[in-house]
């Protein structure tokens, strides 16, 4: 009717809206996109501390007890908030939000090797290529904003962080800033270009998509082809929404200072990253409806000069994380935004009189923390032994963490599956995984 009434643009808009409505309900393979459980969190912000932050010097306090000195916390700790959470003096800004945190001191993983444990943290598998957690959530729930990706990964150096693997490519994360690139110069793939105006770009894309759809007729069972078609459509829509969203020029000077945008590290030798800008962009992406946002800070692989370099990393990340938690709370978003902090493993403590100031890897016991999204506030779950070397109570494997995050998002980890190579695959894998209900509010 609109076409016959010479309202061609209205017809095109209506067609697009109808298509978007269909994509909201189902994905390329017709899979349901409706949570099967009550929803506690609508989105996730994952603060990934790559390299393995030292749990004993951040959130797992192990004071020296008895006559014999043992590996323990190398920095002073204090209790904070009404909950009395023990938090290192290296994190004074995060400590102000102690009553928002759910600290998981009983985390453990399968291996102390960086590459394998980092892969398992993100995909559930330590050896084989599998979809990342963000891709699984994007696959299970879809995006809340049709003009933006459902999954964004910032400052990443490993494609495994945002890979969709055998899932359709439409669910792959969109990387922004690679290998420590300054986020002030990174864009959503330089999506805004001026060589053509938008109507001309639309006609150009329509020609390409017509060929793609003709090719799809001969391969109707190929979800990756359909995913590529959807990705190209998303890329076109992002040209209007993406650049403005990443422009921090409208943020107040006070906000930029709170997030330490442009912050210059004053201690240590770790290469600084623009972590504050990442956290501020994460807040903006969350407000705009991006489902899963990963923020990456590297340089936590501290063997020698442990005290100096740990202090530098905490100085870079502490204030931006606190600003993010504060803004989410003030905007009423923390209730349905799950913030996750942690790395691929922890580190054993320093012996106070060893004089070497060095440490190693520890996958047998370490710390994560959650905030918002239905997690208990001001709560500690799990415990390591007196030296922090292994989890002994409230143990949580990465599989359990994945199952619990999916549960909080309204997804059942046992039923969120994709058929590949003759069998169903899941984020939590074939091994037993459990939802840790003790940490849910």
C-alpha positions as CSV (number, residue, x, y, z in Angstrom):
1,X,0.0,0.0,0.0
2,X,2.8,2.4,0.9
3,X,4.6,1.7,-2.4
4,X,1.4,2.3,-4.5
5,X,0.8,5.5,-2.5
6,X,4.3,6.8,-3.6
7,X,5.6,6.4,0.0
8,X,8.6,4.3,-1.0
9,X,10.8,5.4,1.9
10,X,8.0,4.6,4.3
11,X,7.7,1.1,2.8
12,X,11.4,0.6,3.1
13,X,11.4,1.6,6.8
14,X,8.4,-0.6,7.5
15,X,10.1,-3.6,5.8
16,X,13.2,-3.0,7.9
17,X,11.2,-2.7,11.2
18,X,9.4,-6.0,10.4
19,X,12.7,-7.7,9.7
20,X,14.2,-6.4,12.9
21,X,11.1,-7.7,14.8
22,X,11.6,-11.1,13.3
23,X,15.3,-11.1,14.3
24,X,14.4,-10.2,17.9
25,X,12.3,-13.3,18.2
26,X,14.6,-15.7,16.4
27,X,18.1,-16.0,15.1
28,X,19.4,-17.3,11.7
29,X,18.5,-20.9,12.6
30,X,15.1,-20.1,14.1
31,X,16.4,-20.6,17.7
32,X,14.3,-19.0,20.4
33,X,15.6,-15.8,21.8
34,X,13.5,-15.6,25.0
35,X,15.1,-16.3,28.4
36,X,13.8,-19.5,30.0
37,X,14.3,-18.3,33.6
38,X,13.6,-15.1,35.5
39,X,16.0,-12.4,34.4
40,X,18.2,-10.8,37.0
41,X,20.7,-9.2,34.6
42,X,20.0,-7.7,31.2
43,X,23.6,-7.1,30.3
44,X,27.2,-8.0,31.4
45,X,30.3,-5.8,31.7
46,X,33.3,-8.1,32.0
47,X,36.4,-6.3,33.4
48,X,39.1,-8.8,32.3
49,X,42.4,-8.4,34.1
50,X,44.7,-10.3,31.7
51,X,47.7,-12.0,33.2
52,X,46.4,-13.1,36.5
53,X,45.9,-10.5,39.3
54,X,47.3,-11.5,42.7
55,X,44.3,-12.4,44.8
56,X,46.4,-12.2,48.1
57,X,47.2,-8.6,47.4
58,X,43.8,-7.4,46.3
59,X,40.7,-9.1,47.8
60,X,41.9,-12.2,49.7
61,X,43.6,-11.1,52.9
62,X,46.0,-13.5,54.5
63,X,47.8,-11.9,57.4
64,X,50.8,-13.5,59.0
65,X,49.8,-15.8,61.9
66,X,51.9,-17.9,64.3
67,X,55.6,-17.8,64.7
68,X,56.6,-19.1,61.2
69,X,56.3,-16.7,58.4
70,X,54.4,-17.9,55.3
71,X,53.5,-16.6,51.8
72,X,50.7,-14.1,52.4
73,X,49.4,-10.6,51.6
74,X,52.2,-8.3,50.8
75,X,50.2,-5.1,51.3
76,X,48.1,-3.7,54.1
77,X,44.3,-4.4,54.1
78,X,41.4,-2.7,55.8
79,X,37.8,-3.6,56.3
80,X,35.3,-1.4,54.4
81,X,31.6,-0.6,54.4
82,X,28.9,-2.0,56.6
83,X,29.8,-5.5,55.3
84,X,33.4,-5.2,56.6
85,X,34.9,-6.6,53.4
86,X,38.7,-6.8,53.5
87,X,40.2,-4.9,50.6
88,X,43.8,-4.0,49.9
89,X,45.0,-0.4,50.4
90,X,46.0,-0.5,46.7
91,X,42.3,-0.1,45.8
92,X,41.0,2.8,47.9
93,X,38.4,3.9,45.3
94,X,37.0,0.4,44.7
95,X,36.9,0.0,48.5
96,X,34.3,2.7,48.7
97,X,31.9,0.4,46.9
98,X,32.6,-2.6,49.2
99,X,28.9,-3.0,50.0
100,X,28.2,-3.5,46.2
101,X,30.7,-6.4,45.8
102,X,30.2,-10.1,45.9
103,X,33.7,-11.5,46.3
104,X,34.4,-15.0,45.1
105,X,37.5,-16.2,47.0
106,X,37.1,-19.9,46.0
107,X,37.7,-19.7,42.3
108,X,39.9,-22.3,40.6
109,X,40.8,-23.4,37.1
110,X,42.3,-26.5,35.3
111,X,45.8,-25.1,34.5
112,X,48.3,-22.4,35.4
113,X,49.3,-21.8,31.8
114,X,48.2,-18.4,30.5
115,X,47.0,-19.2,27.1
116,X,45.0,-22.3,28.1
117,X,43.4,-20.8,31.2
118,X,42.6,-17.5,29.4
119,X,40.9,-19.5,26.7
120,X,39.0,-21.6,29.3
121,X,37.9,-18.4,31.1
122,X,36.4,-17.0,27.9
123,X,35.1,-20.2,26.1
124,X,34.9,-23.0,28.6
125,X,37.6,-24.9,26.7
126,X,41.3,-24.7,27.3
127,X,42.5,-26.3,24.1
128,X,40.0,-26.2,21.2
129,X,38.5,-23.2,19.4
130,X,35.0,-22.5,20.8
131,X,32.6,-19.6,21.0
132,X,33.3,-17.0,23.7
133,X,31.0,-16.3,26.6
134,X,29.9,-13.0,25.0
135,X,29.0,-14.8,21.7
136,X,27.0,-17.4,23.6
137,X,25.0,-14.7,25.4
138,X,24.5,-12.8,22.2
139,X,23.3,-16.0,20.5
140,X,20.9,-16.8,23.4
141,X,19.4,-13.3,23.9
142,X,20.2,-11.1,20.8
143,X,20.7,-7.4,21.0
144,X,18.6,-4.7,22.6
145,X,19.7,-2.2,20.0
146,X,19.4,-3.1,16.3
147,X,21.9,-0.4,15.4
148,X,24.7,-1.8,17.6
149,X,26.4,-5.1,18.1
150,X,25.1,-7.3,20.9
151,X,28.7,-8.0,21.9
152,X,31.7,-5.6,22.0
153,X,35.2,-6.3,23.1
154,X,37.7,-3.5,23.8
155,X,41.4,-3.5,23.8
156,X,41.8,-7.1,23.0
157,X,44.8,-8.9,21.5
158,X,43.3,-12.4,21.1
159,X,40.5,-13.2,18.7
160,X,39.4,-16.0,21.1
161,X,38.1,-13.3,23.4
162,X,35.4,-12.3,20.9
163,X,35.2,-15.4,18.6
164,X,31.9,-17.0,17.6
165,X,33.7,-20.2,16.3
166,X,31.0,-22.5,15.0
167,X,28.1,-20.2,16.0
168,X,26.9,-18.0,13.1
169,X,29.2,-15.0,12.6
170,X,26.5,-12.6,13.5
171,X,27.1,-13.4,17.1
172,X,30.8,-12.7,17.1
173,X,32.0,-9.8,19.2
174,X,33.0,-6.5,17.6
175,X,36.6,-5.7,18.6
176,X,37.5,-2.0,19.3
177,X,41.1,-1.1,19.9
178,X,43.5,-4.0,19.4
179,X,46.8,-4.8,21.1
180,X,46.7,-1.9,23.5
181,X,45.7,0.7,20.9
182,X,44.8,4.0,22.4
183,X,41.0,4.0,22.7
184,X,40.9,7.7,21.8
185,X,41.9,6.8,18.2
186,X,39.9,3.5,17.9
187,X,36.6,3.4,16.2
188,X,34.0,0.8,15.4
189,X,36.1,-0.4,12.5
190,X,36.3,3.1,11.0
191,X,32.6,2.7,10.1
192,X,32.0,6.3,9.2
193,X,33.4,7.1,5.8
194,X,32.6,10.1,3.6
195,X,33.2,8.7,0.1
196,X,29.4,8.1,-0.3
197,X,26.3,9.5,1.3
198,X,24.0,7.1,3.1
199,X,21.4,6.6,0.3
200,X,24.2,5.7,-2.1
201,X,25.7,3.3,0.5
202,X,22.3,1.8,0.9
203,X,22.0,1.1,-2.9
204,X,25.5,-0.3,-3.0
205,X,24.8,-2.6,-0.1
206,X,21.5,-3.7,-1.6
207,X,23.3,-4.8,-4.8
208,X,25.8,-6.8,-2.8
209,X,23.1,-8.3,-0.6
210,X,21.1,-9.3,-3.6
211,X,24.0,-11.4,-4.8
212,X,24.5,-12.8,-1.3
213,X,20.9,-13.9,-1.0
214,X,21.0,-15.4,-4.5
215,X,24.1,-17.4,-3.3
216,X,22.2,-18.4,-0.1
217,X,19.5,-20.1,-2.2
218,X,22.1,-22.8,-3.1
219,X,23.2,-23.1,0.5
220,X,20.0,-22.9,2.6
221,X,21.5,-24.8,5.6
222,X,24.6,-22.6,6.0
223,X,24.1,-20.4,9.1
224,X,27.4,-18.7,8.6
225,X,26.3,-17.2,5.3
226,X,23.1,-15.9,6.9
227,X,25.3,-14.5,9.7
228,X,27.5,-12.7,7.2
229,X,24.4,-11.1,5.5
230,X,23.1,-9.9,8.9
231,X,26.6,-8.6,9.8
232,X,26.7,-6.4,6.7
233,X,23.3,-5.0,7.5
234,X,24.4,-4.2,11.1
235,X,27.5,-2.6,9.7
236,X,25.4,-0.2,7.7
237,X,23.2,0.7,10.6
238,X,26.2,1.2,12.8
239,X,27.5,4.1,10.6
240,X,25.0,6.4,12.2
241,X,24.9,5.2,15.8
242,X,28.5,4.1,16.5
243,X,30.7,7.2,16.0
244,X,28.5,9.5,18.1
245,X,28.4,6.9,20.9
246,X,32.2,6.7,21.0
247,X,32.6,10.5,21.0
248,X,33.3,11.5,24.6
249,X,33.4,15.2,23.7
250,X,30.0,15.7,25.3
251,X,31.1,14.2,28.7
252,X,31.8,16.8,31.4
253,X,35.4,17.4,32.5
254,X,34.4,16.1,35.9
255,X,33.3,12.8,34.4
256,X,36.5,12.4,32.4
257,X,38.5,13.1,35.5
258,X,36.6,10.5,37.6
259,X,37.3,7.9,34.9
260,X,40.9,9.0,34.5
261,X,40.5,9.4,30.8
262,X,44.0,10.3,29.5
263,X,45.5,9.2,32.8
264,X,49.3,8.9,32.9
265,X,50.7,6.2,35.1
266,X,53.1,7.5,37.8
267,X,54.6,4.3,39.0
268,X,55.9,1.0,37.6
269,X,57.0,0.0,34.1
270,X,53.9,-1.7,32.8
271,X,52.8,-0.3,29.5
272,X,49.7,1.8,30.4
273,X,46.4,1.3,28.5
274,X,43.6,3.8,28.3
275,X,41.5,1.8,30.7
276,X,39.4,4.8,31.9
277,X,38.2,5.5,28.4
278,X,37.2,1.8,28.1
279,X,35.2,1.9,31.3
280,X,33.4,5.1,30.3
281,X,32.6,3.6,26.8
282,X,31.4,0.5,28.5
283,X,28.9,2.5,30.5
284,X,27.7,4.3,27.3
285,X,27.4,1.0,25.4
286,X,25.4,-0.5,28.3
287,X,23.1,2.5,28.3
288,X,22.6,2.1,24.5
289,X,21.6,-1.6,24.8
290,X,24.7,-3.6,24.1
291,X,24.2,-7.0,25.7
292,X,27.8,-8.0,26.6
293,X,30.8,-5.6,26.9
294,X,34.3,-6.8,27.6
295,X,36.9,-4.3,28.9
296,X,40.5,-5.6,28.9
297,X,43.5,-4.5,31.0
298,X,46.7,-6.4,30.5
299,X,50.1,-6.5,32.3
300,X,49.0,-8.5,35.4
301,X,51.6,-11.2,34.6
302,X,54.0,-10.0,37.3
303,X,56.8,-12.3,38.3
304,X,59.7,-9.9,39.2
305,X,59.1,-6.5,40.7
306,X,55.7,-7.7,41.8
307,X,55.0,-5.0,44.4
308,X,55.9,-2.2,42.0
309,X,54.0,-3.4,39.0
310,X,50.9,-4.5,40.9
311,X,50.7,-1.0,42.4
312,X,50.9,0.4,38.9
313,X,48.1,-1.7,37.6
314,X,45.9,-1.0,40.6
315,X,46.6,2.8,40.1
316,X,45.5,2.5,36.5
317,X,42.2,0.5,37.1
318,X,41.0,1.4,40.6
319,X,39.4,4.9,40.0
320,X,37.8,4.0,36.6
321,X,36.1,0.9,38.0
322,X,34.8,2.9,41.0
323,X,33.5,5.5,38.6
324,X,31.7,2.8,36.5
325,X,30.1,1.3,39.6
326,X,29.0,4.7,40.8
327,X,27.5,5.8,37.5
328,X,25.6,2.5,37.1
329,X,24.2,2.8,40.6
330,X,23.2,6.5,40.1
331,X,21.4,5.7,36.8
332,X,19.5,2.8,38.3
333,X,21.3,0.3,36.0
334,X,23.3,-1.7,38.5
335,X,20.3,-3.8,39.5
336,X,20.2,-5.3,36.0
337,X,23.8,-4.9,34.9
338,X,26.2,-7.6,36.0
339,X,29.8,-6.4,36.4
340,X,32.4,-9.2,36.5
341,X,36.1,-8.7,37.6
342,X,38.9,-11.2,37.3
343,X,41.6,-12.9,35.3
344,X,42.7,-16.3,34.2
345,X,44.1,-17.3,37.6
346,X,45.7,-15.8,40.7
347,X,49.2,-15.7,42.2
348,X,50.8,-17.2,45.3
349,X,51.9,-14.9,48.0
350,X,55.3,-13.5,48.6
351,X,57.3,-14.8,51.5
352,X,58.0,-11.6,53.5
353,X,61.7,-12.3,54.1
354,X,62.7,-13.8,50.7
355,X,64.1,-10.6,49.3
356,X,63.2,-11.5,45.8
357,X,59.9,-9.7,45.4
358,X,58.7,-12.3,42.8
359,X,55.7,-14.5,42.4
360,X,54.2,-17.1,40.0
361,X,50.9,-18.6,38.8
362,X,48.2,-20.1,40.9
363,X,45.1,-21.7,39.3
364,X,44.2,-23.8,42.4
365,X,42.7,-20.8,44.2
366,X,42.0,-17.1,43.3
367,X,39.5,-14.3,43.4
368,X,36.8,-12.9,41.1
369,X,34.1,-10.4,42.2
370,X,30.6,-9.6,40.9
371,X,28.5,-6.5,41.3
372,X,24.9,-5.9,40.5
373,X,22.8,-8.1,38.3
374,X,21.2,-9.9,41.2
375,X,24.4,-10.8,43.0
376,X,24.5,-10.5,46.8
377,X,26.0,-7.2,48.0
378,X,28.8,-6.9,50.5
379,X,29.2,-10.7,50.5
380,X,32.2,-13.1,50.5
381,X,31.8,-16.6,49.0
382,X,34.4,-19.2,49.3
383,X,37.8,-19.3,51.0
384,X,41.4,-20.3,50.2
385,X,43.6,-22.0,52.8
386,X,45.7,-20.0,55.2
387,X,48.4,-19.3,52.6
388,X,46.0,-18.7,49.7
389,X,47.4,-21.5,47.7
390,X,44.2,-23.4,47.0
391,X,40.4,-23.0,47.3
392,X,39.1,-25.1,50.3
393,X,35.5,-23.8,50.7
394,X,32.9,-22.5,48.3
395,X,34.9,-23.7,45.3
396,X,33.8,-22.4,41.9
397,X,35.3,-23.6,38.6
398,X,35.1,-21.4,35.5
399,X,32.2,-23.8,34.4
400,X,30.3,-22.9,37.5
401,X,30.9,-19.2,37.0
402,X,29.7,-19.5,33.4
403,X,26.6,-21.4,34.5
404,X,25.8,-18.8,37.1
405,X,26.2,-15.9,34.8
406,X,23.9,-17.5,32.2
407,X,21.4,-18.2,35.0
408,X,21.4,-14.5,36.0
409,X,20.8,-13.6,32.4
410,X,17.7,-15.9,32.3
411,X,19.4,-18.7,30.4
412,X,19.8,-22.3,31.3
413,X,23.3,-23.5,30.6
414,X,22.2,-27.0,30.0
415,X,19.8,-25.9,27.2
416,X,21.8,-23.1,25.6
417,X,23.3,-25.3,23.0
418,X,24.3,-25.4,19.3
419,X,24.5,-28.5,17.1
420,X,28.0,-28.9,15.5
421,X,29.8,-31.9,14.1
422,X,27.0,-34.2,15.1
423,X,26.6,-33.2,18.7
424,X,25.3,-30.4,20.9
425,X,27.9,-28.0,22.3
426,X,27.5,-25.7,25.3
427,X,29.5,-23.0,27.0
428,X,29.8,-25.1,30.1
429,X,30.8,-28.2,28.1
430,X,30.0,-31.8,28.7
431,X,31.4,-31.8,32.3
432,X,29.2,-31.1,35.3
433,X,28.6,-27.4,36.0
434,X,26.4,-25.9,38.7
435,X,24.6,-22.6,39.3
436,X,25.9,-21.2,42.6
437,X,22.7,-20.0,44.1
438,X,24.5,-19.0,47.4
439,X,25.7,-15.8,45.7
440,X,22.3,-14.7,44.4
441,X,20.4,-12.0,46.2
